[in-house]
Amino acid sequence: MKIAVMGAGAVGCYYGAMLARAGHAVTLVARSQHVAAIQDHGLILETATFSEAVAVTATAKPSGVSDAELVLFCVKSGDTVAAGHEMAPHLQPGATVLSLQNGVDNAERLQEALGRPVIPTAVYVATEMPRPGHVRHHGRGELVIGSGPTSPALAEMFGQAGVQAEVSDRVVEDLWSKLIVNCAYNALSAIPQLPYGRMMRVEGVTASMKDIVEECLAVARACDVHVEDGILAKVLGLAATMPDQLSSTAQDLARGKRTEISHLNGYIVQTGERLGIATPANRLLTVIVKLMEEGNQD
């Protein structure tokens, strides 16, 4: 299959590399420094069991999606609408678009920008890019793909590429569960620049996570979203499965980049305000991360 990855950062590069290893023709639409590195030596994929240079095509131009049958849309939440408009003129009429993004409303916003269906997909993977053209996999990697005509075939394709994937008609609930996990971990890892394992050993972190999760659940209930039972236990247990992982928010701040905080804890705050629900823990984390972003601009 011809596959394009729009916004090929750590997440997009990981899935693109896995699909390319399985024999698919993959084009990465990425930042220029990644494109240059990939053109020089291929995309370096490093996992716990192997490290290799994977042959992919890379370009910085949105037209890189032009012949794709499948597009994995992996841009940061704040860039969704702009990137969607840039990509729209180049999409094939029959191309399938998957939104592999944080947050719960990206597929909806992208669909409006493109004027065509977009399949929401919940992503559970720990990755980073230690240098241009090099993606490092720390753990997990499974996908939950929203229902659509091509979804079962896509899940099978990912499975053959070594990526666990399932199709769900309740993917919105999966996205909310992931949002709650991100709200609990991302800012708390980013502010001190600590990986999950060390972060969890600090006194008061567990209690703070419980406060964050309770606020998120109150907002979810007000939105008529049923979040999976045992979400708090899932949140508290995650660090043990990837103790060395820094959150994506931590990685963005370390590189002086804008984060997705407005679409994570900030989304809970904004939705809570609209529904009359207080979210002080999420508000404080949002403000601190935004202050750090502002400091990075100096």
URKA-V603581 format. One record per helix or strand. SS is the DSSP state (alpha for helix, beta for strand). FROM is the first residue (numbers start at 1). TO is the last residue. Records with the same first field share a line. If there is no record, write none. Layout:
SS->FROM-TO  FROM-TO
This chain:
beta->2-6  25-29  43-46  51-54  57-59  70-73  96-99  119-131  134-146  165-168
alpha->10-21  32-41  62-65  77-88  106-114  151-160  171-192  196-200  205-222  231-241  248-254  261-263  265-275  280-296
